């Protein structure tokens, strides 16, 4: 299992590469992604759709 700091580093690296598949792979299937400017997005499929 990855430590929280490792997940953050992987997420930032994937974000900087514009690699949405790598970003989504870091989320649990039922994760909630809540960005300040948007409504919460629930589930990996929806998170991937919103990232595209």
ModelCIF file with pLDDT and N, C-alpha, C, O atoms, coordinates in Angstrom:
data_MODEL
#
_entry.id   MODEL 
#
_entity.id                         1 
_entity.type                       polymer 
_entity.pdbx_number_of_molecules   1 
#
_entity_poly.entity_id                      1 
_entity_poly.type                           'polypeptide(L)' 
_entity_poly.nstd_linkage                   no 
_entity_poly.nstd_monomer                   no 
_entity_poly.pdbx_seq_one_letter_code       
;(UNK)(UNK)(UNK)(UNK)(UNK)(UNK)(UNK)(UNK)(UNK)(UNK)(UNK)(UNK)(UNK)(UNK)(UNK)(UNK)
(UNK)(UNK)(UNK)(UNK)(UNK)(UNK)(UNK)(UNK)(UNK)(UNK)(UNK)(UNK)(UNK)(UNK)(UNK)(UNK)
(UNK)(UNK)(UNK)(UNK)(UNK)(UNK)(UNK)(UNK)(UNK)(UNK)(UNK)(UNK)(UNK)(UNK)(UNK)(UNK)
(UNK)(UNK)(UNK)(UNK)
;
_entity_poly.pdbx_seq_one_letter_code_can   XXXXXXXXXXXXXXXXXXXXXXXXXXXXXXXXXXXXXXXXXXXXXXXXXXXX 
_entity_poly.pdbx_strand_id                 A 
#
loop_
_entity_poly_seq.entity_id 
_entity_poly_seq.num 
_entity_poly_seq.mon_id 
_entity_poly_seq.hetero 
1 1  UNK n 
1 2  UNK n 
1 3  UNK n 
1 4  UNK n 
1 5  UNK n 
1 6  UNK n 
1 7  UNK n 
1 8  UNK n 
1 9  UNK n 
1 10 UNK n 
1 11 UNK n 
1 12 UNK n 
1 13 UNK n 
1 14 UNK n 
1 15 UNK n 
1 16 UNK n 
1 17 UNK n 
1 18 UNK n 
1 19 UNK n 
1 20 UNK n 
1 21 UNK n 
1 22 UNK n 
1 23 UNK n 
1 24 UNK n 
1 25 UNK n 
1 26 UNK n 
1 27 UNK n 
1 28 UNK n 
1 29 UNK n 
1 30 UNK n 
1 31 UNK n 
1 32 UNK n 
1 33 UNK n 
1 34 UNK n 
1 35 UNK n 
1 36 UNK n 
1 37 UNK n 
1 38 UNK n 
1 39 UNK n 
1 40 UNK n 
1 41 UNK n 
1 42 UNK n 
1 43 UNK n 
1 44 UNK n 
1 45 UNK n 
1 46 UNK n 
1 47 UNK n 
1 48 UNK n 
1 49 UNK n 
1 50 UNK n 
1 51 UNK n 
1 52 UNK n 
#
_struct_asym.id          A 
_struct_asym.entity_id   1 
#
loop_
_ma_qa_metric.id 
_ma_qa_metric.mode 
_ma_qa_metric.name 
_ma_qa_metric.software_group_id 
_ma_qa_metric.type 
1 global pLDDT . pLDDT 
2 local  pLDDT . pLDDT 
#
_ma_qa_metric_global.metric_id      1 
_ma_qa_metric_global.metric_value   91.46 
_ma_qa_metric_global.model_id       1 
_ma_qa_metric_global.ordinal_id     1 
#
loop_
_ma_qa_metric_local.label_asym_id 
_ma_qa_metric_local.label_comp_id 
_ma_qa_metric_local.label_seq_id 
_ma_qa_metric_local.metric_id 
_ma_qa_metric_local.metric_value 
_ma_qa_metric_local.model_id 
_ma_qa_metric_local.ordinal_id 
A UNK 1  2 88.00 1 1  
A UNK 2  2 92.00 1 2  
A UNK 3  2 96.00 1 3  
A UNK 4  2 95.00 1 4  
A UNK 5  2 97.00 1 5  
A UNK 6  2 97.00 1 6  
A UNK 7  2 96.00 1 7  
A UNK 8  2 96.00 1 8  
A UNK 9  2 98.00 1 9  
A UNK 10 2 98.00 1 10 
A UNK 11 2 95.00 1 11 
A UNK 12 2 97.00 1 12 
A UNK 13 2 98.00 1 13 
A UNK 14 2 96.00 1 14 
A UNK 15 2 94.00 1 15 
A UNK 16 2 97.00 1 16 
A UNK 17 2 97.00 1 17 
A UNK 18 2 94.00 1 18 
A UNK 19 2 95.00 1 19 
A UNK 20 2 91.00 1 20 
A UNK 21 2 91.00 1 21 
A UNK 22 2 95.00 1 22 
A UNK 23 2 92.00 1 23 
A UNK 24 2 91.00 1 24 
A UNK 25 2 94.00 1 25 
A UNK 26 2 94.00 1 26 
A UNK 27 2 93.00 1 27 
A UNK 28 2 92.00 1 28 
A UNK 29 2 92.00 1 29 
A UNK 30 2 93.00 1 30 
A UNK 31 2 93.00 1 31 
A UNK 32 2 93.00 1 32 
A UNK 33 2 86.00 1 33 
A UNK 34 2 87.00 1 34 
A UNK 35 2 83.00 1 35 
A UNK 36 2 82.00 1 36 
A UNK 37 2 85.00 1 37 
A UNK 38 2 86.00 1 38 
A UNK 39 2 91.00 1 39 
A UNK 40 2 94.00 1 40 
A UNK 41 2 93.00 1 41 
A UNK 42 2 95.00 1 42 
A UNK 43 2 94.00 1 43 
A UNK 44 2 92.00 1 44 
A UNK 45 2 91.00 1 45 
A UNK 46 2 91.00 1 46 
A UNK 47 2 87.00 1 47 
A UNK 48 2 86.00 1 48 
A UNK 49 2 86.00 1 49 
A UNK 50 2 83.00 1 50 
A UNK 51 2 75.00 1 51 
A UNK 52 2 69.00 1 52 
#
loop_
_atom_site.group_PDB 
_atom_site.id 
_atom_site.type_symbol 
_atom_site.label_atom_id 
_atom_site.label_alt_id 
_atom_site.label_comp_id 
_atom_site.label_asym_id 
_atom_site.label_entity_id 
_atom_site.label_seq_id 
_atom_site.pdbx_PDB_ins_code 
_atom_site.Cartn_x 
_atom_site.Cartn_y 
_atom_site.Cartn_z 
_atom_site.occupancy 
_atom_site.B_iso_or_equiv 
_atom_site.pdbx_formal_charge 
_atom_site.auth_seq_id 
_atom_site.auth_comp_id 
_atom_site.auth_asym_id 
_atom_site.auth_atom_id 
_atom_site.pdbx_PDB_model_num 
ATOM 1   N N  . UNK A 1 1  ? 0.846   -1.174 0.000   1.00 88.00 ? 1  UNK A N  1 
ATOM 2   C CA . UNK A 1 1  ? 0.000   0.000  0.000   1.00 88.00 ? 1  UNK A CA 1 
ATOM 3   C C  . UNK A 1 1  ? 0.895   1.243  0.000   1.00 88.00 ? 1  UNK A C  1 
ATOM 4   O O  . UNK A 1 1  ? 1.896   1.316  0.714   1.00 88.00 ? 1  UNK A O  1 
ATOM 5   N N  . UNK A 1 2  ? 0.508   2.195  -0.809  1.00 92.00 ? 2  UNK A N  1 
ATOM 6   C CA . UNK A 1 2  ? 1.269   3.437  -0.891  1.00 92.00 ? 2  UNK A CA 1 
ATOM 7   C C  . UNK A 1 2  ? 0.972   4.330  0.307   1.00 92.00 ? 2  UNK A C  1 
ATOM 8   O O  . UNK A 1 2  ? -0.140  4.332  0.835   1.00 92.00 ? 2  UNK A O  1 
ATOM 9   N N  . UNK A 1 3  ? 1.959   5.069  0.718   1.00 96.00 ? 3  UNK A N  1 
ATOM 10  C CA . UNK A 1 3  ? 1.772   6.048  1.772   1.00 96.00 ? 3  UNK A CA 1 
ATOM 11  C C  . UNK A 1 3  ? 1.151   7.298  1.146   1.00 96.00 ? 3  UNK A C  1 
ATOM 12  O O  . UNK A 1 3  ? 1.340   7.548  -0.045  1.00 96.00 ? 3  UNK A O  1 
ATOM 13  N N  . UNK A 1 4  ? 0.415   8.084  1.932   1.00 95.00 ? 4  UNK A N  1 
ATOM 14  C CA . UNK A 1 4  ? -0.249  9.267  1.387   1.00 95.00 ? 4  UNK A CA 1 
ATOM 15  C C  . UNK A 1 4  ? 0.687   10.205 0.620   1.00 95.00 ? 4  UNK A C  1 
ATOM 16  O O  . UNK A 1 4  ? 0.318   10.718 -0.437  1.00 95.00 ? 4  UNK A O  1 
ATOM 17  N N  . UNK A 1 5  ? 1.870   10.426 1.134   1.00 97.00 ? 5  UNK A N  1 
ATOM 18  C CA . UNK A 1 5  ? 2.824   11.318 0.457   1.00 97.00 ? 5  UNK A CA 1 
ATOM 19  C C  . UNK A 1 5  ? 3.222   10.757 -0.903  1.00 97.00 ? 5  UNK A C  1 
ATOM 20  O O  . UNK A 1 5  ? 3.401   11.515 -1.856  1.00 97.00 ? 5  UNK A O  1 
ATOM 21  N N  . UNK A 1 6  ? 3.362   9.435  -1.004  1.00 97.00 ? 6  UNK A N  1 
ATOM 22  C CA . UNK A 1 6  ? 3.696   8.803  -2.281  1.00 97.00 ? 6  UNK A CA 1 
ATOM 23  C C  . UNK A 1 6  ? 2.560   8.987  -3.290  1.00 97.00 ? 6  UNK A C  1 
ATOM 24  O O  . UNK A 1 6  ? 2.808   9.235  -4.470  1.00 97.00 ? 6  UNK A O  1 
ATOM 25  N N  . UNK A 1 7  ? 1.322   8.866  -2.824  1.00 96.00 ? 7  UNK A N  1 
ATOM 26  C CA . UNK A 1 7  ? 0.168   9.056  -3.703  1.00 96.00 ? 7  UNK A CA 1 
ATOM 27  C C  . UNK A 1 7  ? 0.151   10.480 -4.243  1.00 96.00 ? 7  UNK A C  1 
ATOM 28  O O  . UNK A 1 7  ? -0.093  10.692 -5.431  1.00 96.00 ? 7  UNK A O  1 
ATOM 29  N N  . UNK A 1 8  ? 0.408   11.447 -3.382  1.00 96.00 ? 8  UNK A N  1 
ATOM 30  C CA . UNK A 1 8  ? 0.422   12.848 -3.815  1.00 96.00 ? 8  UNK A CA 1 
ATOM 31  C C  . UNK A 1 8  ? 1.488   13.068 -4.872  1.00 96.00 ? 8  UNK A C  1 
ATOM 32  O O  . UNK A 1 8  ? 1.236   13.727 -5.881  1.00 96.00 ? 8  UNK A O  1 
ATOM 33  N N  . UNK A 1 9  ? 2.674   12.524 -4.652  1.00 98.00 ? 9  UNK A N  1 
ATOM 34  C CA . UNK A 1 9  ? 3.755   12.680 -5.634  1.00 98.00 ? 9  UNK A CA 1 
ATOM 35  C C  . UNK A 1 9  ? 3.382   12.039 -6.968  1.00 98.00 ? 9  UNK A C  1 
ATOM 36  O O  . UNK A 1 9  ? 3.617   12.630 -8.023  1.00 98.00 ? 9  UNK A O  1 
ATOM 37  N N  . UNK A 1 10 ? 2.806   10.844 -6.934  1.00 98.00 ? 10 UNK A N  1 
ATOM 38  C CA . UNK A 1 10 ? 2.384   10.174 -8.167  1.00 98.00 ? 10 UNK A CA 1 
ATOM 39  C C  . UNK A 1 10 ? 1.297   10.968 -8.874  1.00 98.00 ? 10 UNK A C  1 
ATOM 40  O O  . UNK A 1 10 ? 1.308   11.089 -10.099 1.00 98.00 ? 10 UNK A O  1 
ATOM 41  N N  . UNK A 1 11 ? 0.346   11.517 -8.095  1.00 95.00 ? 11 UNK A N  1 
ATOM 42  C CA . UNK A 1 11 ? -0.746  12.295 -8.674  1.00 95.00 ? 11 UNK A CA 1 
ATOM 43  C C  . UNK A 1 11 ? -0.207  13.543 -9.371  1.00 95.00 ? 11 UNK A C  1 
ATOM 44  O O  . UNK A 1 11 ? -0.594  13.839 -10.502 1.00 95.00 ? 11 UNK A O  1 
ATOM 45  N N  . UNK A 1 12 ? 0.676   14.267 -8.707  1.00 97.00 ? 12 UNK A N  1 
ATOM 46  C CA . UNK A 1 12 ? 1.244   15.491 -9.291  1.00 97.00 ? 12 UNK A CA 1 
ATOM 47  C C  . UNK A 1 12 ? 2.051   15.164 -10.542 1.00 97.00 ? 12 UNK A C  1 
ATOM 48  O O  . UNK A 1 12 ? 1.943   15.867 -11.547 1.00 97.00 ? 12 UNK A O  1 
ATOM 49  N N  . UNK A 1 13 ? 2.854   14.111 -10.491 1.00 98.00 ? 13 UNK A N  1 
ATOM 50  C CA . UNK A 1 13 ? 3.638   13.718 -11.668 1.00 98.00 ? 13 UNK A CA 1 
ATOM 51  C C  . UNK A 1 13 ? 2.713   13.382 -12.845 1.00 98.00 ? 13 UNK A C  1 
ATOM 52  O O  . UNK A 1 13 ? 2.956   13.819 -13.970 1.00 98.00 ? 13 UNK A O  1 
ATOM 53  N N  . UNK A 1 14 ? 1.662   12.611 -12.586 1.00 96.00 ? 14 UNK A N  1 
ATOM 54  C CA . UNK A 1 14 ? 0.712   12.252 -13.649 1.00 96.00 ? 14 UNK A CA 1 
ATOM 55  C C  . UNK A 1 14 ? -0.021  13.488 -14.170 1.00 96.00 ? 14 UNK A C  1 
ATOM 56  O O  . UNK A 1 14 ? -0.241  13.614 -15.374 1.00 96.00 ? 14 UNK A O  1 
ATOM 57  N N  . UNK A 1 15 ? -0.397  14.387 -13.286 1.00 94.00 ? 15 UNK A N  1 
ATOM 58  C CA . UNK A 1 15 ? -1.069  15.624 -13.688 1.00 94.00 ? 15 UNK A CA 1 
ATOM 59  C C  . UNK A 1 15 ? -0.166  16.437 -14.602 1.00 94.00 ? 15 UNK A C  1 
ATOM 60  O O  . UNK A 1 15 ? -0.619  16.945 -15.627 1.00 94.00 ? 15 UNK A O  1 
ATOM 61  N N  . UNK A 1 16 ? 1.084   16.562 -14.250 1.00 97.00 ? 16 UNK A N  1 
ATOM 62  C CA . UNK A 1 16 ? 2.032   17.336 -15.054 1.00 97.00 ? 16 UNK A CA 1 
ATOM 63  C C  . UNK A 1 16 ? 2.285   16.697 -16.421 1.00 97.00 ? 16 UNK A C  1 
ATOM 64  O O  . UNK A 1 16 ? 2.654   17.389 -17.369 1.00 97.00 ? 16 UNK A O  1 
ATOM 65  N N  . UNK A 1 17 ? 2.087   15.373 -16.526 1.00 97.00 ? 17 UNK A N  1 
ATOM 66  C CA . UNK A 1 17 ? 2.236   14.666 -17.804 1.00 97.00 ? 17 UNK A CA 1 
ATOM 67  C C  . UNK A 1 17 ? 0.924   14.629 -18.584 1.00 97.00 ? 17 UNK A C  1 
ATOM 68  O O  . UNK A 1 17 ? 0.882   14.131 -19.710 1.00 97.00 ? 17 UNK A O  1 
ATOM 69  N N  . UNK A 1 18 ? -0.142  15.153 -17.990 1.00 94.00 ? 18 UNK A N  1 
ATOM 70  C CA . UNK A 1 18 ? -1.485  15.112 -18.601 1.00 94.00 ? 18 UNK A CA 1 
ATOM 71  C C  . UNK A 1 18 ? -1.944  13.668 -18.814 1.00 94.00 ? 18 UNK A C  1 
ATOM 72  O O  . UNK A 1 18 ? -2.589  13.355 -19.814 1.00 94.00 ? 18 UNK A O  1 
ATOM 73  N N  . UNK A 1 19 ? -1.606  12.799 -17.868 1.00 95.00 ? 19 UNK A N  1 
ATOM 74  C CA . UNK A 1 19 ? -1.906  11.372 -17.962 1.00 95.00 ? 19 UNK A CA 1 
ATOM 75  C C  . UNK A 1 19 ? -3.132  11.052 -17.094 1.00 95.00 ? 19 UNK A C  1 
ATOM 76  O O  . UNK A 1 19 ? -3.003  10.668 -15.931 1.00 95.00 ? 19 UNK A O  1 
ATOM 77  N N  . UNK A 1 20 ? -4.313  11.218 -17.681 1.00 91.00 ? 20 UNK A N  1 
ATOM 78  C CA . UNK A 1 20 ? -5.542  11.004 -16.913 1.00 91.00 ? 20 UNK A CA 1 
ATOM 79  C C  . UNK A 1 20 ? -5.700  9.562  -16.449 1.00 91.00 ? 20 UNK A C  1 
ATOM 80  O O  . UNK A 1 20 ? -6.240  9.317  -15.371 1.00 91.00 ? 20 UNK A O  1 
ATOM 81  N N  . UNK A 1 21 ? -5.240  8.613  -17.243 1.00 91.00 ? 21 UNK A N  1 
ATOM 82  C CA . UNK A 1 21 ? -5.336  7.211  -16.824 1.00 91.00 ? 21 UNK A CA 1 
ATOM 83  C C  . UNK A 1 21 ? -4.520  6.961  -15.559 1.00 91.00 ? 21 UNK A C  1 
ATOM 84  O O  . UNK A 1 21 ? -4.971  6.246  -14.664 1.00 91.00 ? 21 UNK A O  1 
ATOM 85  N N  . UNK A 1 22 ? -3.334  7.538  -15.477 1.00 95.00 ? 22 UNK A N  1 
ATOM 86  C CA . UNK A 1 22 ? -2.493  7.374  -14.288 1.00 95.00 ? 22 UNK A CA 1 
ATOM 87  C C  . UNK A 1 22 ? -3.134  8.049  -13.080 1.00 95.00 ? 22 UNK A C  1 
ATOM 88  O O  . UNK A 1 22 ? -3.088  7.522  -11.968 1.00 95.00 ? 22 UNK A O  1 
ATOM 89  N N  . UNK A 1 23 ? -3.729  9.216  -13.304 1.00 92.00 ? 23 UNK A N  1 
ATOM 90  C CA . UNK A 1 23 ? -4.398  9.918  -12.199 1.00 92.00 ? 23 UNK A CA 1 
ATOM 91  C C  . UNK A 1 23 ? -5.558  9.082  -11.673 1.00 92.00 ? 23 UNK A C  1 
ATOM 92  O O  . UNK A 1 23 ? -5.668  8.853  -10.469 1.00 92.00 ? 23 UNK A O  1 
ATOM 93  N N  . UNK A 1 24 ? -6.418  8.629  -12.571 1.00 91.00 ? 24 UNK A N  1 
ATOM 94  C CA . UNK A 1 24 ? -7.601  7.871  -12.164 1.00 91.00 ? 24 UNK A CA 1 
ATOM 95  C C  . UNK A 1 24 ? -7.206  6.562  -11.487 1.00 91.00 ? 24 UNK A C  1 
ATOM 96  O O  . UNK A 1 24 ? -7.926  6.089  -10.607 1.00 91.00 ? 24 UNK A O  1 
ATOM 97  N N  . UNK A 1 25 ? -6.096  5.974  -11.871 1.00 94.00 ? 25 UNK A N  1 
ATOM 98  C CA . UNK A 1 25 ? -5.665  4.718  -11.254 1.00 94.00 ? 25 UNK A CA 1 
ATOM 99  C C  . UNK A 1 25 ? -5.348  4.885  -9.770  1.00 94.00 ? 25 UNK A C  1 
ATOM 100 O O  . UNK A 1 25 ? -5.280  3.897  -9.039  1.00 94.00 ? 25 UNK A O  1 
ATOM 101 N N  . UNK A 1 26 ? -5.156  6.102  -9.327  1.00 94.00 ? 26 UNK A N  1 
ATOM 102 C CA . UNK A 1 26 ? -4.853  6.363  -7.918  1.00 94.00 ? 26 UNK A CA 1 
ATOM 103 C C  . UNK A 1 26 ? -6.103  6.481  -7.047  1.00 94.00 ? 26 UNK A C  1 
ATOM 104 O O  . UNK A 1 26 ? -6.003  6.545  -5.821  1.00 94.00 ? 26 UNK A O  1 
ATOM 105 N N  . UNK A 1 27 ? -7.282  6.510  -7.678  1.00 93.00 ? 27 UNK A N  1 
ATOM 106 C CA . UNK A 1 27 ? -8.539  6.659  -6.949  1.00 93.00 ? 27 UNK A CA 1 
ATOM 107 C C  . UNK A 1 27 ? -9.196  5.310  -6.687  1.00 93.00 ? 27 UNK A C  1 
ATOM 108 O O  . UNK A 1 27 ? -9.090  4.398  -7.508  1.00 93.00 ? 27 UNK A O  1 
ATOM 109 N N  . UNK A 1 28 ? -9.862  5.179  -5.567  1.00 92.00 ? 28 UNK A N  1 
ATOM 110 C CA . UNK A 1 28 ? -10.702 4.021  -5.266  1.00 92.00 ? 28 UNK A CA 1 
ATOM 111 C C  . UNK A 1 28 ? -11.913 4.075  -6.193  1.00 92.00 ? 28 UNK A C  1 
ATOM 112 O O  . UNK A 1 28 ? -12.292 5.154  -6.649  1.00 92.00 ? 28 UNK A O  1 
ATOM 113 N N  . UNK A 1 29 ? -12.518 2.937  -6.474  1.00 92.00 ? 29 UNK A N  1 
ATOM 114 C CA . UNK A 1 29 ? -13.662 2.882  -7.392  1.00 92.00 ? 29 UNK A CA 1 
ATOM 115 C C  . UNK A 1 29 ? -14.798 3.822  -6.989  1.00 92.00 ? 29 UNK A C  1 
ATOM 116 O O  . UNK A 1 29 ? -15.489 4.356  -7.857  1.00 92.00 ? 29 UNK A O  1 
ATOM 117 N N  . UNK A 1 30 ? -14.998 4.027  -5.713  1.00 93.00 ? 30 UNK A N  1 
ATOM 118 C CA . UNK A 1 30 ? -16.091 4.876  -5.225  1.00 93.00 ? 30 UNK A CA 1 
ATOM 119 C C  . UNK A 1 30 ? -15.585 6.218  -4.694  1.00 93.00 ? 30 UNK A C  1 
ATOM 120 O O  . UNK A 1 30 ? -16.243 6.850  -3.866  1.00 93.00 ? 30 UNK A O  1 
ATOM 121 N N  . UNK A 1 31 ? -14.443 6.641  -5.160  1.00 93.00 ? 31 UNK A N  1 
ATOM 122 C CA . UNK A 1 31 ? -13.854 7.890  -4.675  1.00 93.00 ? 31 UNK A CA 1 
ATOM 123 C C  . UNK A 1 31 ? -14.721 9.090  -5.021  1.00 93.00 ? 31 UNK A C  1 
ATOM 124 O O  . UNK A 1 31 ? -15.511 9.054  -5.965  1.00 93.00 ? 31 UNK A O  1 
ATOM 125 N N  . UNK A 1 32 ? -14.560 10.153 -4.243  1.00 93.00 ? 32 UNK A N  1 
ATOM 126 C CA . UNK A 1 32 ? -15.199 11.426 -4.533  1.00 93.00 ? 32 UNK A CA 1 
ATOM 127 C C  . UNK A 1 32 ? -14.111 12.448 -4.784  1.00 93.00 ? 32 UNK A C  1 
ATOM 128 O O  . UNK A 1 32 ? -13.235 12.652 -3.944  1.00 93.00 ? 32 UNK A O  1 
ATOM 129 N N  . UNK A 1 33 ? -14.166 13.087 -5.935  1.00 86.00 ? 33 UNK A N  1 
ATOM 130 C CA . UNK A 1 33 ? -13.217 14.140 -6.274  1.00 86.00 ? 33 UNK A CA 1 
ATOM 131 C C  . UNK A 1 33 ? -13.968 15.462 -6.156  1.00 86.00 ? 33 UNK A C  1 
ATOM 132 O O  . UNK A 1 33 ? -14.922 15.713 -6.892  1.00 86.00 ? 33 UNK A O  1 
ATOM 133 N N  . UNK A 1 34 ? -13.530 16.300 -5.227  1.00 87.00 ? 34 UNK A N  1 
ATOM 134 C CA . UNK A 1 34 ? -14.216 17.567 -5.000  1.00 87.00 ? 34 UNK A CA 1 
ATOM 135 C C  . UNK A 1 34 ? -13.236 18.710 -5.215  1.00 87.00 ? 34 UNK A C  1 
ATOM 136 O O  . UNK A 1 34 ? -12.372 18.971 -4.378  1.00 87.00 ? 34 UNK A O  1 
ATOM 137 N N  . UNK A 1 35 ? -13.381 19.381 -6.339  1.00 83.00 ? 35 UNK A N  1 
ATOM 138 C CA . UNK A 1 35 ? -12.576 20.557 -6.647  1.00 83.00 ? 35 UNK A CA 1 
ATOM 139 C C  . UNK A 1 35 ? -13.336 21.790 -6.190  1.00 83.00 ? 35 UNK A C  1 
ATOM 140 O O  . UNK A 1 35 ? -14.567 21.801 -6.215  1.00 83.00 ? 35 UNK A O  1 
ATOM 141 N N  . UNK A 1 36 ? -12.645 22.797 -5.787  1.00 82.00 ? 36 UNK A N  1 
ATOM 142 C CA . UNK A 1 36 ? -13.278 23.989 -5.221  1.00 82.00 ? 36 UNK A CA 1 
ATOM 143 C C  . UNK A 1 36 ? -14.280 24.629 -6.180  1.00 82.00 ? 36 UNK A C  1 
ATOM 144 O O  . UNK A 1 36 ? -15.356 25.049 -5.757  1.00 82.00 ? 36 UNK A O  1 
ATOM 145 N N  . UNK A 1 37 ? -13.941 24.706 -7.451  1.00 85.00 ? 37 UNK A N  1 
ATOM 146 C CA . UNK A 1 37 ? -14.789 25.415 -8.417  1.00 85.00 ? 37 UNK A CA 1 
ATOM 147 C C  . UNK A 1 37 ? -15.937 24.572 -8.978  1.00 85.00 ? 37 UNK A C  1 
ATOM 148 O O  . UNK A 1 37 ? -16.792 25.099 -9.690  1.00 85.00 ? 37 UNK A O  1 
ATOM 149 N N  . UNK A 1 38 ? -15.972 23.273 -8.671  1.00 86.00 ? 38 UNK A N  1 
ATOM 150 C CA . UNK A 1 38 ? -16.965 22.379 -9.263  1.00 86.00 ? 38 UNK A CA 1 
ATOM 151 C C  . UNK A 1 38 ? -17.694 21.584 -8.194  1.00 86.00 ? 38 UNK A C  1 
ATOM 152 O O  . UNK A 1 38 ? -17.255 21.506 -7.047  1.00 86.00 ? 38 UNK A O  1 
ATOM 153 N N  . UNK A 1 39 ? -18.814 20.997 -8.589  1.00 91.00 ? 39 UNK A N  1 
ATOM 154 C CA . UNK A 1 39 ? -19.537 20.090 -7.699  1.00 91.00 ? 39 UNK A CA 1 
ATOM 155 C C  . UNK A 1 39 ? -18.737 18.789 -7.548  1.00 91.00 ? 39 UNK A C  1 
ATOM 156 O O  . UNK A 1 39 ? -17.958 18.448 -8.439  1.00 91.00 ? 39 UNK A O  1 
ATOM 157 N N  . UNK A 1 40 ? -18.913 18.057 -6.440  1.00 94.00 ? 40 UNK A N  1 
ATOM 158 C CA . UNK A 1 40 ? -18.210 16.780 -6.261  1.00 94.00 ? 40 UNK A CA 1 
ATOM 159 C C  . UNK A 1 40 ? -18.538 15.791 -7.370  1.00 94.00 ? 40 UNK A C  1 
ATOM 160 O O  . UNK A 1 40 ? -19.660 15.764 -7.875  1.00 94.00 ? 40 UNK A O  1 
ATOM 161 N N  . UNK A 1 41 ? -17.566 14.989 -7.743  1.00 93.00 ? 41 UNK A N  1 
ATOM 162 C CA . UNK A 1 41 ? -17.712 13.949 -8.750  1.00 93.00 ? 41 UNK A CA 1 
ATOM 163 C C  . UNK A 1 41 ? -17.431 12.621 -8.052  1.00 93.00 ? 41 UNK A C  1 
ATOM 164 O O  . UNK A 1 41 ? -16.386 12.457 -7.423  1.00 93.00 ? 41 UNK A O  1 
ATOM 165 N N  . UNK A 1 42 ? -18.367 11.668 -8.162  1.00 95.00 ? 42 UNK A N  1 
ATOM 166 C CA . UNK A 1 42 ? -18.249 10.400 -7.448  1.00 95.00 ? 42 UNK A CA 1 
ATOM 167 C C  . UNK A 1 42 ? -18.025 9.258  -8.423  1.00 95.00 ? 42 UNK A C  1 
ATOM 168 O O  . UNK A 1 42 ? -18.743 9.133  -9.415  1.00 95.00 ? 42 UNK A O  1 
ATOM 169 N N  . UNK A 1 43 ? -17.028 8.422  -8.144  1.00 94.00 ? 43 UNK A N  1 
ATOM 170 C CA . UNK A 1 43 ? -16.744 7.234  -8.937  1.00 94.00 ? 43 UNK A CA 1 
ATOM 171 C C  . UNK A 1 43 ? -15.666 7.468  -9.982  1.00 94.00 ? 43 UNK A C  1 
ATOM 172 O O  . UNK A 1 43 ? -15.595 8.531  -10.598 1.00 94.00 ? 43 UNK A O  1 
ATOM 173 N N  . UNK A 1 44 ? -14.837 6.463  -10.169 1.00 92.00 ? 44 UNK A N  1 
ATOM 174 C CA . UNK A 1 44 ? -13.702 6.556  -11.087 1.00 92.00 ? 44 UNK A CA 1 
ATOM 175 C C  . UNK A 1 44 ? -14.150 6.864  -12.509 1.00 92.00 ? 44 UNK A C  1 
ATOM 176 O O  . UNK A 1 44 ? -13.536 7.689  -13.185 1.00 92.00 ? 44 UNK A O  1 
ATOM 177 N N  . UNK A 1 45 ? -15.217 6.209  -12.973 1.00 91.00 ? 45 UNK A N  1 
ATOM 178 C CA . UNK A 1 45 ? -15.687 6.457  -14.346 1.00 91.00 ? 45 UNK A CA 1 
ATOM 179 C C  . UNK A 1 45 ? -16.060 7.923  -14.538 1.00 91.00 ? 45 UNK A C  1 
ATOM 180 O O  . UNK A 1 45 ? -15.727 8.526  -15.559 1.00 91.00 ? 45 UNK A O  1 
ATOM 181 N N  . UNK A 1 46 ? -16.746 8.489  -13.560 1.00 91.00 ? 46 UNK A N  1 
ATOM 182 C CA . UNK A 1 46 ? -17.169 9.889  -13.665 1.00 91.00 ? 46 UNK A CA 1 
ATOM 183 C C  . UNK A 1 46 ? -15.972 10.831 -13.532 1.00 91.00 ? 46 UNK A C  1 
ATOM 184 O O  . UNK A 1 46 ? -15.907 11.857 -14.209 1.00 91.00 ? 46 UNK A O  1 
ATOM 185 N N  . UNK A 1 47 ? -15.034 10.482 -12.663 1.00 87.00 ? 47 UNK A N  1 
ATOM 186 C CA . UNK A 1 47 ? -13.825 11.293 -12.510 1.00 87.00 ? 47 UNK A CA 1 
ATOM 187 C C  . UNK A 1 47 ? -13.058 11.326 -13.825 1.00 87.00 ? 47 UNK A C  1 
ATOM 188 O O  . UNK A 1 47 ? -12.597 12.386 -14.248 1.00 87.00 ? 47 UNK A O  1 
ATOM 189 N N  . UNK A 1 48 ? -12.920 10.167 -14.476 1.00 86.00 ? 48 UNK A N  1 
ATOM 190 C CA . UNK A 1 48 ? -12.234 10.105 -15.760 1.00 86.00 ? 48 UNK A CA 1 
ATOM 191 C C  . UNK A 1 48 ? -12.981 10.912 -16.807 1.00 86.00 ? 48 UNK A C  1 
ATOM 192 O O  . UNK A 1 48 ? -12.353 11.638 -17.578 1.00 86.00 ? 48 UNK A O  1 
ATOM 193 N N  . UNK A 1 49 ? -14.298 10.809 -16.858 1.00 86.00 ? 49 UNK A N  1 
ATOM 194 C CA . UNK A 1 49 ? -15.113 11.559 -17.817 1.00 86.00 ? 49 UNK A CA 1 
ATOM 195 C C  . UNK A 1 49 ? -14.931 13.061 -17.609 1.00 86.00 ? 49 UNK A C  1 
ATOM 196 O O  . UNK A 1 49 ? -14.770 13.802 -18.578 1.00 86.00 ? 49 UNK A O  1 
ATOM 197 N N  . UNK A 1 50 ? -14.954 13.511 -16.369 1.00 83.00 ? 50 UNK A N  1 
ATOM 198 C CA . UNK A 1 50 ? -14.820 14.942 -16.071 1.00 83.00 ? 50 UNK A CA 1 
ATOM 199 C C  . UNK A 1 50 ? -13.413 15.442 -16.381 1.00 83.00 ? 50 UNK A C  1 
ATOM 200 O O  . UNK A 1 50 ? -13.233 16.620 -16.688 1.00 83.00 ? 50 UNK A O  1 
ATOM 201 N N  . UNK A 1 51 ? -12.423 14.571 -16.307 1.00 75.00 ? 51 UNK A N  1 
ATOM 202 C CA . UNK A 1 51 ? -11.032 14.973 -16.575 1.00 75.00 ? 51 UNK A CA 1 
ATOM 203 C C  . UNK A 1 51 ? -10.764 15.139 -18.068 1.00 75.00 ? 51 UNK A C  1 
ATOM 204 O O  . UNK A 1 51 ? -9.838  15.845 -18.469 1.00 75.00 ? 51 UNK A O  1 
ATOM 205 N N  . UNK A 1 52 ? -11.581 14.483 -18.879 1.00 69.00 ? 52 UNK A N  1 
ATOM 206 C CA . UNK A 1 52 ? -11.347 14.525 -20.331 1.00 69.00 ? 52 UNK A CA 1 
ATOM 207 C C  . UNK A 1 52 ? -11.759 15.839 -20.943 1.00 69.00 ? 52 UNK A C  1 
ATOM 208 O O  . UNK A 1 52 ? -11.625 16.027 -22.152 1.00 69.00 ? 52 UNK A O  1 
#
